[in-house]
Amino acid sequence: MASTLVIAIVFLLDVVAFSLAVAAEQRRNHASRVNDPASNSSYCRYDSDVATGLGVISFLFLLASQLLAMVVTRCLCCCKALRPSSSRTWAIVLFITCWVFFIIAEICLLAGSVRNAYHTKPTLLPNPSPSCAMLRKGIFGTGAAFIDFTGIVSFLFSLSHSKAKDTPAPYARGSGITMCTLLRSNPSILERLKARSACR
């Protein structure tokens, strides 16, 4: 029940982070060039800085999701060693993949938020002036895509880790019939062995 609740919370955090990243991509700053006849110059006028806040909040939600998933599984390295199995192999592969996707998503969100915040204030342009600098399209969108990948891989990693943790040992120590137990239960065998050794 506890693991199901945690998976549900992680999934919800990923959905919120994904939605905020998509919204940030749609609300990124756009610039318009404005000419000022009085000063014979032009400047860039930018929209409101909404995408920066959305990107930062998405960054934090994804970070909380990843930390929660790693705390529950104890980051795969701080818990009891998993028994050799295909589930353990998949858990290790998914663990590494999850962190790679997470880092890429966080870099995209952070870079998009910083660049979007940089292009917010009106900027004077010399004449003749180049086009107004704006955040490149697709940075927040790439972050949203990798948030989705991170959520899927994190879910699969949790399942593989849980399955590997519950995998029974290939054999149990002390199980089966030992030689001492056999001799104690059948004294006649011990007598026969002694007789054979005496004859030799």
N, CA, C and O of each residue as an XYZ file, in Angstrom:
800
protein
N       0.831     -1.208      0.000
C       0.000      0.000      0.000
C       0.865      1.257      0.000
O       0.586      2.224     -0.709
N       1.940      1.221      0.826
C       2.815      2.389      0.908
C       3.529      2.640     -0.409
O       3.626      3.781     -0.860
N       4.039      1.550     -1.039
C       4.743      1.712     -2.304
C       3.803      2.212     -3.399
O       4.202      3.020     -4.238
N       2.559      1.737     -3.396
C       1.583      2.213     -4.384
C       1.299      3.690     -4.202
O       1.163      4.427     -5.179
N       1.210      4.124     -2.956
C       0.965      5.545     -2.678
C       2.140      6.397     -3.139
O       1.945      7.465     -3.718
N       3.352      5.931     -2.885
C       4.540      6.684     -3.299
C       4.617      6.782     -4.816
O       4.913      7.848     -5.355
N       4.351      5.674     -5.510
C       4.366      5.691     -6.976
C       3.325      6.671     -7.508
O       3.572      7.377     -8.485
N       2.161      6.713     -6.861
C       1.113      7.643     -7.286
C       1.553      9.093     -7.079
O       1.300      9.946     -7.929
N       2.214      9.372     -5.949
C       2.689     10.737     -5.684
C       3.773     11.140     -6.682
O       3.768     12.260     -7.192
N       4.699     10.223     -6.958
C       5.757     10.499     -7.937
C       5.152     10.763     -9.311
O       5.576     11.678    -10.017
N       4.165      9.964     -9.687
C       3.504     10.157    -10.979
C       2.804     11.517    -11.042
O       2.854     12.199    -12.066
N       2.155     11.904     -9.948
C       1.469     13.198     -9.912
C       2.452     14.351    -10.027
O       2.195     15.316    -10.747
N       3.574     14.262     -9.327
C       4.594     15.315     -9.417
C       5.153     15.428    -10.826
O       5.392     16.532    -11.316
N       5.359     14.294    -11.476
C       5.859     14.314    -12.859
C       4.843     14.936    -13.814
O       5.215     15.671    -14.729
N       3.556     14.640    -13.598
C       2.517     15.216    -14.457
C       2.468     16.734    -14.294
O       2.326     17.463    -15.276
N       2.586     17.207    -13.054
C       2.584     18.661    -12.815
C       3.803     19.306    -13.451
O       3.689     20.355    -14.085
N       4.980     18.684    -13.285
C       6.200     19.236    -13.881
C       6.104     19.268    -15.402
O       6.524     20.239    -16.031
N       5.554     18.214    -15.993
C       5.387     18.163    -17.444
C       4.437     19.268    -17.925
O       4.719     19.947    -18.912
N       3.319     19.442    -17.227
C       2.340     20.468    -17.617
C       2.942     21.864    -17.521
O       2.705     22.698    -18.395
N       3.712     22.128    -16.479
C       4.334     23.445    -16.321
C       5.383     23.702    -17.399
O       5.519     24.827    -17.881
N       6.125     22.659    -17.777
C       7.124     22.830    -18.833
C       6.466     23.124    -20.178
O       6.958     23.949    -20.947
N       5.359     22.450    -20.457
C       4.626     22.723    -21.702
C       4.079     24.139    -21.691
O       4.138     24.839    -22.701
N       3.543     24.567    -20.545
C       3.030     25.936    -20.437
C       4.148     26.960    -20.599
O       3.948     28.011    -21.207
N       5.330     26.652    -20.053
C       6.466     27.565    -20.201
C       6.885     27.693    -21.663
O       7.255     28.777    -22.113
N       6.827     26.585    -22.405
C       7.170     26.636    -23.825
C       6.187     27.530    -24.593
O       6.582     28.264    -25.499
N       4.927     27.462    -24.227
C       3.914     28.270    -24.912
C       3.958     29.738    -24.500
O       3.574     30.613    -25.275
N       4.429     30.011    -23.269
C       4.430     31.386    -22.766
C       5.820     32.021    -22.764
O       6.038     33.028    -22.090
N       6.746     31.450    -23.502
C       8.079     32.046    -23.525
C       8.021     33.443    -24.126
O       7.107     33.777    -24.880
N       9.024     34.255    -23.773
C       9.032     35.662    -24.174
C       9.141     35.832    -25.688
O       9.878     35.123    -26.373
N       8.387     36.785    -26.166
C       8.481     37.213    -27.560
C       8.812     38.705    -27.581
O       8.368     39.471    -26.726
N       9.592     39.088    -28.565
C      10.052     40.476    -28.643
C       9.510     41.150    -29.896
O       9.303     40.514    -30.930
N       9.292     42.427    -29.777
C       8.890     43.239    -30.933
C       9.807     44.453    -31.003
O      10.123     45.077    -29.990
N      10.218     44.767    -32.206
C      11.122     45.893    -32.400
C      10.326     47.183    -32.499
O       9.383     47.290    -33.284
N      10.716     48.157    -31.696
C      10.006     49.437    -31.646
C      10.977     50.545    -32.038
O      12.076     50.634    -31.490
N      10.574     51.392    -32.989
C      11.393     52.524    -33.416
C      11.023     53.782    -32.643
O       9.844     54.084    -32.453
N      12.032     54.503    -32.203
C      11.833     55.752    -31.457
C      12.310     56.919    -32.319
O      13.512     57.173    -32.393
N      11.388     57.633    -32.973
C      11.806     58.724    -33.868
C      12.516     59.856    -33.145
O      13.363     60.531    -33.731
N      12.182     60.071    -31.884
C      12.784     61.185    -31.148
C      14.293     61.007    -30.994
O      15.058     61.954    -31.171
N      14.704     59.811    -30.670
C      16.134     59.548    -30.471
C      16.768     58.878    -31.677
O      17.957     58.557    -31.669
N      15.964     58.669    -32.718
C      16.448     58.018    -33.931
C      17.117     56.675    -33.610
O      18.195     56.362    -34.115
N      16.458     55.908    -32.771
C      16.983     54.603    -32.378
C      15.820     53.619    -32.263
O      14.657     54.005    -32.375
N      16.131     52.395    -32.046
C      15.124     51.356    -31.888
C      15.500     50.465    -30.702
O      16.663     50.382    -30.307
N      14.509     49.821    -30.164
C      14.755     48.939    -29.031
C      13.797     47.754    -29.108
O      12.805     47.773    -29.836
N      14.131     46.716    -28.328
C      13.320     45.499    -28.286
C      12.404     45.545    -27.067
O      12.854     45.773    -25.944
N      11.123     45.326    -27.307
C      10.149     45.263    -26.222
C       9.725     43.811    -26.041
O       9.273     43.168    -26.989
N       9.873     43.289    -24.806
C       9.578     41.885    -24.520
C       8.265     41.739    -23.776
O       7.774     42.676    -23.147
N       7.710     40.539    -23.864
C       6.476     40.219    -23.151
C       6.759     40.026    -21.658
O       7.874     40.250    -21.188
N       5.742     39.613    -20.939
C       5.886     39.371    -19.511
C       6.754     38.130    -19.262
O       6.898     37.268    -20.130
N       7.325     38.065    -18.056
C       8.271     36.999    -17.718
C       7.561     35.847    -17.018
O       7.916     35.487    -15.896
N       6.554     35.264    -17.682
C       5.789     34.172    -17.074
C       6.516     32.839    -17.230
O       6.514     32.019    -16.312
N       7.130     32.623    -18.378
C       7.767     31.338    -18.660
C       8.902     31.037    -17.695
O       9.146     29.873    -17.376
N       9.597     32.060    -17.227
C      10.695     31.833    -16.282
C      10.185     31.210    -14.989
O      10.754     30.235    -14.497
N       9.102     31.780    -14.436
C       8.527     31.233    -13.210
C       7.991     29.823    -13.407
O       8.165     28.967    -12.540
N       7.340     29.574    -14.541
C       6.827     28.232    -14.816
C       7.960     27.222    -14.944
O       7.848     26.096    -14.458
N       9.048     27.618    -15.593
C      10.188     26.717    -15.744
C      10.837     26.383    -14.407
O      11.220     25.237    -14.170
N      10.963     27.382    -13.530
C      11.572     27.149    -12.217
C      10.700     26.225    -11.373
O      11.214     25.320    -10.715
N       9.391     26.442    -11.387
C       8.483     25.588    -10.610
C       8.495     24.165    -11.157
O       8.473     23.202    -10.390
N       8.528     24.033    -12.485
C       8.626     22.698    -13.079
C       9.921     22.016    -12.662
O       9.932     20.819    -12.374
N      11.006     22.768    -12.628
C      12.306     22.256    -12.175
C      12.204     21.701    -10.757
O      12.720     20.620    -10.472
N      11.540     22.440     -9.869
C      11.420     22.026     -8.470
C      10.517     20.805     -8.309
O      10.806     19.925     -7.498
N       9.427     20.745     -9.075
C       8.527     19.592     -8.994
C       9.236     18.324     -9.471
O       9.091     17.265     -8.859
N       9.998     18.425    -10.555
C      10.727     17.263    -11.053
C      11.804     16.829    -10.057
O      12.030     15.635     -9.862
N      12.462     17.798     -9.434
C      13.472     17.484     -8.431
C      12.851     16.758     -7.239
O      13.417     15.784     -6.741
N      11.684     17.232     -6.777
C      10.997     16.572     -5.669
C      10.582     15.151     -6.036
O      10.681     14.239     -5.215
N      10.120     14.965     -7.263
C       9.728     13.636     -7.725
C      10.911     12.680     -7.733
O      10.802     11.545     -7.269
N      12.037     13.136     -8.259
C      13.221     12.276     -8.339
C      13.750     11.937     -6.952
O      14.104     10.788     -6.689
N      13.807     12.916     -6.070
C      14.309     12.673     -4.718
C      13.414     11.696     -3.964
O      13.899     10.828     -3.238
N      12.102     11.846     -4.143
C      11.172     10.935     -3.468
C      11.360      9.502     -3.961
O      11.374      8.564     -3.164
N      11.505      9.336     -5.275
C      11.700      7.995     -5.832
C      13.010      7.386     -5.355
O      13.071      6.185     -5.091
N      14.061      8.198     -5.240
C      15.348      7.674     -4.797
C      15.363      7.377     -3.303
O      16.026      6.434     -2.873
N      14.647      8.161     -2.508
C      14.581      7.906     -1.069
C      13.868      6.589     -0.797
O      14.294      5.813      0.059
N      12.794      6.338     -1.516
C      12.030      5.104     -1.313
C      12.869      3.882     -1.673
O      12.842      2.877     -0.962
N      13.611      3.965     -2.772
C      14.453      2.836     -3.188
C      15.855      2.903     -2.597
O      16.692      2.042     -2.866
N      16.105      3.935     -1.785
C      17.416      4.141     -1.147
C      18.526      4.244     -2.177
O      19.657      3.820     -1.939
N      18.191      4.806     -3.306
C      19.166      5.126     -4.363
C      19.907      3.894     -4.871
O      20.960      4.027     -5.494
N      19.380      2.708     -4.620
C      19.896      1.441     -5.132
C      21.266      1.070     -4.570
O      21.719     -0.057     -4.772
N      21.936      1.984     -3.871
C      23.285      1.683     -3.387
C      23.384      1.739     -1.869
O      24.382      1.287     -1.307
N      22.383      2.277     -1.197
C      22.421      2.411      0.254
C      21.565      1.368      0.954
O      21.460      1.380      2.181
N      20.967      0.488      0.213
C      20.103     -0.522      0.812
C      20.789     -1.882      0.760
O      21.923     -2.003      0.296
N      20.095     -2.888      1.234
C      20.606     -4.244      1.222
C      20.837     -4.702     -0.216
O      20.026     -4.439     -1.103
N      21.948     -5.384     -0.427
C      22.300     -5.826     -1.784
C      21.208     -6.729     -2.349
O      20.710     -7.633     -1.678
N      20.851     -6.459     -3.600
C      19.827     -7.260     -4.256
C      20.428     -8.576     -4.740
O      21.596     -8.641     -5.121
N      19.611     -9.613     -4.716
C      20.078    -10.923     -5.161
C      20.214    -10.946     -6.688
O      19.431    -10.301     -7.385
N      21.186    -11.673     -7.205
C      21.370    -11.743     -8.665
C      20.118    -12.275     -9.356
O      19.625    -13.355     -9.030
N      19.620    -11.512    -10.302
C      18.441    -11.913    -11.068
C      18.296    -10.952    -12.241
O      18.985     -9.935    -12.318
N      17.394    -11.290    -13.146
C      17.132    -10.388    -14.272
C      16.490     -9.093    -13.799
O      16.702     -8.041    -14.403
N      15.709     -9.156    -12.726
C      15.085     -7.944    -12.178
C      16.137     -6.978    -11.656
O      16.005     -5.766    -11.821
N      17.187     -7.510    -11.023
C      18.258     -6.642    -10.533
C      18.989     -5.985    -11.699
O      19.322     -4.801    -11.635
N      19.240     -6.740    -12.756
C      19.906     -6.169    -13.930
C      19.092     -5.041    -14.532
O      19.631     -3.982    -14.856
N      17.776     -5.269    -14.684
C      16.906     -4.228    -15.216
C      16.845     -3.033    -14.269
O      16.792     -1.888    -14.719
N      16.852     -3.288    -12.974
C      16.809     -2.185    -12.002
C      18.035     -1.290    -12.132
O      17.922     -0.066    -12.058
N      19.205     -1.892    -12.325
C      20.437     -1.110    -12.476
C      20.409     -0.291    -13.765
O      20.753      0.891    -13.767
N      19.995     -0.930    -14.864
C      19.927     -0.229    -16.154
C      18.928      0.931    -16.095
O      19.221      2.033    -16.558
N      17.764      0.678    -15.532
C      16.733      1.724    -15.430
C      17.144      2.822    -14.468
O      16.785      3.983    -14.669
N      17.890      2.482    -13.428
C      18.387      3.481    -12.475
C      19.301      4.481    -13.180
O      19.152      5.691    -13.015
N      20.246      3.967    -13.965
C      21.174      4.842    -14.691
C      20.430      5.667    -15.738
O      20.672      6.866    -15.873
N      19.526      5.027    -16.478
C      18.759      5.733    -17.517
C      17.894      6.829    -16.908
O      17.777      7.919    -17.468
N      17.292      6.538    -15.765
C      16.445      7.520    -15.099
C      17.228      8.769    -14.718
O      16.743      9.886    -14.898
N      18.437      8.586    -14.192
C      19.248      9.739    -13.808
C      19.722     10.522    -15.030
O      19.805     11.749    -14.977
N      20.031      9.842    -16.118
C      20.450     10.550    -17.340
C      19.312     11.417    -17.861
O      19.518     12.589    -18.176
N      18.113     10.850    -17.953
C      16.959     11.619    -18.426
C      16.640     12.769    -17.475
O      16.287     13.863    -17.917
N      16.764     12.527    -16.179
C      16.482     13.563    -15.183
C      17.445     14.738    -15.338
O      17.021     15.894    -15.316
N      18.729     14.453    -15.495
C      19.720     15.528    -15.617
C      19.481     16.339    -16.887
O      19.585     17.566    -16.867
N      19.162     15.661    -17.995
C      18.892     16.385    -19.242
C      17.670     17.285    -19.090
O      17.683     18.434    -19.533
N      16.613     16.762    -18.463
C      15.398     17.558    -18.269
C      15.670     18.768    -17.392
O      15.196     19.864    -17.689
N      16.424     18.586    -16.318
C      16.708     19.703    -15.416
C      17.582     20.757    -16.093
O      17.387     21.953    -15.878
N      18.542     20.324    -16.907
C      19.394     21.278    -17.621
C      18.557     22.114    -18.588
O      18.742     23.327    -18.687
N      17.634     21.460    -19.304
C      16.784     22.192    -20.246
C      15.894     23.206    -19.519
O      15.749     24.344    -19.967
N      15.307     22.796    -18.412
C      14.432     23.700    -17.665
C      15.213     24.865    -17.076
O      14.762     26.009    -17.125
N      16.387     24.573    -16.517
C      17.187     25.632    -15.913
C      17.729     26.592    -16.963
O      17.680     27.808    -16.782
N      18.248     26.044    -18.065
C      18.782     26.898    -19.131
C      17.681     27.745    -19.755
O      17.886     28.927    -20.032
N      16.503     27.140    -19.979
C      15.400     27.902    -20.542
C      14.938     29.009    -19.629
O      14.636     30.107    -20.095
N      14.878     28.748    -18.343
C      14.436     29.770    -17.381
C      15.429     30.919    -17.310
O      15.031     32.083    -17.268
N      16.733     30.597    -17.297
C      17.757     31.648    -17.216
C      17.759     32.504    -18.471
O      17.792     33.732    -18.383
N      17.724     31.868    -19.645
C      17.751     32.624    -20.891
C      16.474     33.432    -21.083
O      16.512     34.545    -21.607
N      15.351     32.876    -20.662
C      14.101     33.603    -20.802
C      14.069     34.817    -19.882
O      13.545     35.867    -20.253
N      14.633     34.674    -18.674
C      14.685     35.807    -17.748
C      15.642     36.887    -18.234
O      15.453     38.068    -17.944
N      16.668     36.479    -18.974
C      17.646     37.447    -19.472
C      17.017     38.371    -20.510
O      17.340     39.557    -20.568
N      16.117     37.822    -21.331
C      15.484     38.615    -22.383
C      14.107     39.083    -21.915
O      13.080     38.608    -22.398
N      14.103     40.007    -20.984
C      12.837     40.522    -20.473
C      12.768     42.044    -20.494
O      11.689     42.611    -20.668
N      13.885     42.699    -20.323
C      13.889     44.159    -20.255
C      14.125     44.753    -21.643
O      14.808     44.153    -22.472
N      13.563     45.919    -21.887
C      13.787     46.576    -23.185
C      15.283     46.793    -23.441
O      16.017     47.235    -22.558
N      15.710     46.482    -24.640
C      17.128     46.555    -24.991
C      17.304     47.482    -26.178
O      16.674     47.303    -27.220
N      18.173     48.483    -26.010
C      18.458     49.404    -27.104
C      19.271     48.708    -28.178
O      20.167     47.917    -27.881
N      18.958     49.003    -29.413
C      19.653     48.412    -30.543
C      20.277     49.510    -31.379
O      19.654     50.545    -31.613
N      21.500     49.294    -31.831
C      22.121     50.288    -32.720
C      21.498     50.223    -34.103
O      20.886     49.220    -34.471
N      21.653     51.260    -34.843
C      21.174     51.301    -36.232
C      22.361     51.178    -37.176
O      23.342     51.901    -37.002
N      22.316     50.311    -38.148
C      21.272     49.303    -38.363
C      21.393     48.191    -37.318
O      22.502     47.823    -36.932
N      20.281     47.666    -36.867
C      20.284     46.739    -35.748
C      19.910     45.336    -36.207
O      19.157     45.168    -37.166
N      20.437     44.337    -35.522
C      20.017     42.964    -35.802
C      18.640     42.699    -35.210
O      18.050     43.574    -34.576
N      18.143     41.517    -35.416
C      16.843     41.167    -34.852
C      16.958     41.016    -33.341
O      18.048     40.808    -32.808
N      15.827     41.123    -32.662
C      15.803     41.029    -31.206
C      16.125     39.598    -30.764
O      15.644     38.626    -31.347
N      16.944     39.500    -29.729
C      17.320     38.185    -29.199
C      16.166     37.612    -28.384
O      15.585     38.297    -27.542
N      15.842     36.351    -28.645
C      14.771     35.668    -27.924
C      15.213     34.251    -27.576
O      16.151     33.707    -28.160
N      14.510     33.672    -26.607
C      14.793     32.285    -26.240
C      14.474     31.383    -27.423
O      13.418     31.500    -28.046
N      15.396     30.487    -27.720
C      15.204     29.573    -28.841
C      14.015     28.650    -28.575
O      13.841     28.137    -27.470
N      13.226     28.456    -29.584
C      12.041     27.610    -29.452
C      12.437     26.150    -29.234
O      13.343     25.637    -29.891
N      11.756     25.498    -28.316
C      11.946     24.071    -28.106
C      12.730     23.678    -26.874
O      12.816     22.491    -26.562
N      13.310     24.640    -26.156
C      14.099     24.285    -24.975
C      13.195     23.743    -23.869
O      13.460     22.679    -23.310
N      12.138     24.473    -23.560
C      11.184     23.981    -22.564
C      10.467     22.721    -23.065
O      10.151     21.825    -22.283
N      10.214     22.664    -24.377
C       9.575     21.478    -24.943
C      10.442     20.239    -24.799
O       9.942     19.152    -24.507
N      11.758     20.406    -25.007
C      12.681     19.283    -24.807
C      12.698     18.855    -23.345
O      12.723     17.664    -23.032
N      12.684     19.849    -22.453
C      12.617     19.522    -21.034
C      11.352     18.757    -20.685
O      11.391     17.820    -19.888
N      10.220     19.153    -21.280
C       8.953     18.450    -21.032
C       9.018     17.013    -21.527
O       8.513     16.104    -20.868
N       9.638     16.802    -22.687
C       9.751     15.444    -23.222
C      10.589     14.563    -22.307
O      10.232     13.411    -22.062
N      11.694     15.090    -21.800
C      12.543     14.295    -20.918
C      11.934     14.134    -19.530
O      12.266     13.183    -18.821
N      11.050     15.044    -19.129
C      10.286     14.821    -17.898
C       9.397     13.597    -18.068
O       9.283     12.763    -17.170
N       8.774     13.507    -19.228
C       7.929     12.349    -19.523
C       8.750     11.058    -19.514
O       8.333     10.056    -18.933
N       9.914     11.088    -20.161
C      10.784      9.911    -20.173
C      11.227      9.542    -18.756
O      11.254      8.366    -18.393
N      11.572     10.549    -17.966
C      12.012     10.302    -16.595
C      10.918      9.639    -15.768
O      11.189      8.716    -15.000
N       9.676     10.111    -15.924
C       8.570      9.532    -15.174
C       8.329      8.079    -15.533
O       8.094      7.247    -14.656
N       8.386      7.771    -16.829
C       8.151      6.385    -17.272
C       9.258      5.466    -16.759
O       8.980      4.392    -16.225
N      10.511      5.890    -16.923
C      11.635      5.054    -16.501
C      11.664      4.914    -14.982
O      12.001      3.851    -14.460
N      11.308      5.992    -14.267
C      11.264      5.931    -12.808
C      10.227      4.928    -12.322
O      10.453      4.207    -11.350
N       9.084      4.888    -13.011
C       8.043      3.920    -12.661
C       8.528      2.489    -12.894
O       8.347      1.620    -12.042
N       9.142      2.253    -14.046
C       9.652      0.917    -14.349
C      10.775      0.519    -13.393
O      10.892     -0.645    -13.011
N      11.601      1.499    -13.012
C      12.676      1.221    -12.056
C      12.112      0.809    -10.696
O      12.631     -0.109    -10.062
N      11.056      1.483    -10.248
C      10.445      1.134     -8.964
C       9.892     -0.283     -8.992
O      10.027     -1.026     -8.020
N       9.271     -0.657    -10.103
C       8.729     -2.011    -10.213
C       9.849     -3.050    -10.229
O       9.755     -4.072     -9.549
N      10.907     -2.795    -10.999
C      12.017     -3.748    -11.073
C      12.733     -3.861     -9.733
O      13.126     -4.955     -9.326
N      12.901     -2.743     -9.052
C      13.565     -2.767     -7.750
C      12.736     -3.546     -6.734
O      13.284     -4.328     -5.957
N      11.435     -3.340     -6.734
C      10.564     -4.063     -5.814
C      10.570     -5.556     -6.093
O      10.579     -6.371     -5.170
N      10.564     -5.911     -7.383
C      10.579     -7.320     -7.759
C      11.907     -7.971     -7.404
O      11.938     -9.111     -6.943
N      13.011     -7.247     -7.620
C      14.329     -7.790     -7.285
C      14.499     -7.943     -5.782
O      15.146     -8.881     -5.316
N      13.918     -7.023     -5.027
C      14.027     -7.094     -3.566
C      13.266     -8.288     -3.004
O      13.667     -8.862     -1.991
N      12.163     -8.665     -3.661
C      11.336     -9.771     -3.190
C      11.738    -11.122     -3.781
O      11.115    -12.140     -3.478
N      12.777    -11.136     -4.623
C      13.206    -12.396     -5.232
C      13.846    -13.295     -4.177
O      14.765    -12.854     -3.486
N      13.390    -14.543     -4.031
C      13.980    -15.426     -3.011
C      15.385    -15.847     -3.394
O      15.769    -15.803     -4.563
N      16.141    -16.253     -2.394
C      17.514    -16.722     -2.633
C      17.494    -18.017     -3.410
O      16.572    -18.813     -3.237
N      18.493    -18.262     -4.273
C      18.511    -19.506     -5.048
C      18.598    -20.752     -4.178
O      18.136    -21.821     -4.578
N      19.183    -20.625     -2.998
C      19.216    -21.737     -2.057
C      19.319    -21.173     -0.655
O      19.795    -20.057     -0.447
N      18.871    -21.953      0.289
C      18.913    -21.518      1.682
C      19.993    -22.286      2.416
O      20.085    -23.507      2.294
N      20.800    -21.582      3.168
C      21.859    -22.227      3.919
C      21.255    -23.078      5.043
O      20.288    -22.678      5.692
N      21.830    -24.228      5.253
C      21.370    -25.096      6.319
C      20.187    -25.950      5.938
O      19.702    -26.728      6.759
N      19.708    -25.827      4.714
C      18.576    -26.629      4.279
C      19.068    -27.957      3.731
O      20.221    -28.062      3.313
N      18.210    -28.975      3.725
C      18.577    -30.280      3.229
C      19.131    -31.170      4.343
O      19.210    -30.758      5.500
N      19.513    -32.389      3.979
C      20.001    -33.371      4.932
C      21.522    -33.396      4.878
O      22.103    -33.670      3.828
N      22.162    -33.115      5.995
C      23.616    -33.156      6.066
C      24.077    -34.557      6.436
O      23.275    -35.409      6.820
N      25.405    -34.787      6.313
C      25.960    -36.095      6.647
C      25.815    -36.409      8.130
O      25.549    -37.548      8.513
N      25.995    -35.377      8.967
C      25.869    -35.603     10.415
C      24.445    -35.993     10.782
O      24.227    -36.881     11.607
N      23.482    -35.327     10.166
C      22.085    -35.661     10.447
C      21.768    -37.082     10.010
O      21.024    -37.786     10.693
N      22.319    -37.515      8.883
C      22.071    -38.855      8.375
C      22.665    -39.922      9.304
O      22.024    -40.938      9.574
N      23.881    -39.690      9.786
C      24.526    -40.663     10.659
C      23.844    -40.752     12.018
O      23.747    -41.826     12.612
N      23.365    -39.583     12.507
C      22.696    -39.602     13.802
C      21.362    -40.342     13.736
O      20.972    -41.012     14.692
N      20.683    -40.221     12.636
C      19.387    -40.879     12.512
C      19.515    -42.362     12.169
O      18.575    -43.127     12.385
N      20.668    -42.775     11.636
C      20.894    -44.178     11.265
C      22.233    -44.641     11.842
O      23.246    -44.617     11.143
N      22.247    -45.061     13.110
C      23.517    -45.508     13.712
C      24.116    -46.715     13.010
O      25.330    -46.917     13.053
N      23.281    -47.516     12.365
C      23.789    -48.706     11.692
C      24.764    -48.357     10.578
O      25.699    -49.112     10.309
N      24.553    -47.235      9.939
C      25.466    -46.816      8.867
C      26.835    -46.511      9.445
O      27.857    -46.861      8.853
N      26.858    -45.860     10.601
C      28.133    -45.537     11.239
C      28.884    -46.805     11.635
O      30.105    -46.886     11.500
N      28.119    -47.816     12.138
C      28.755    -49.081     12.510
C      29.348    -49.796     11.295
O      30.430    -50.376     11.382
N      28.659    -49.754     10.195
C      29.155    -50.388      8.968
C      30.444    -49.697      8.479
O      31.381    -50.354      8.026
N      30.464    -48.371      8.581
C      31.664    -47.646      8.154
C      32.855    -47.979      9.034
O      33.978    -48.095      8.543
N      32.616    -48.135     10.348
C      33.686    -48.491     11.252
C      34.204    -49.899     10.963
O      35.404    -50.163     11.025
N      33.266    -50.797     10.645
C      33.663    -52.190     10.334
C      34.505    -52.236      9.074
O      35.493    -52.968      9.021
N      34.148    -51.490      8.086
C      34.913    -51.479      6.825
C      36.306    -50.906      7.033
O      37.276    -51.412      6.468
N      36.412    -49.854      7.839
C      37.718    -49.274      8.095
C      38.602    -50.227      8.901
O      39.822    -50.239      8.736
N      37.973    -51.036      9.784
C      38.753    -52.009     10.584
C      39.267    -53.124      9.707
O      40.394    -53.584      9.892
N      38.460    -53.576      8.745
C      38.880    -54.649      7.839
C      40.044    -54.207      6.987
O      40.915    -55.018      6.672
N      40.088    -52.958      6.608
C      41.175    -52.468      5.782
C      42.481    -52.351      6.575
O      43.504    -51.949      6.022
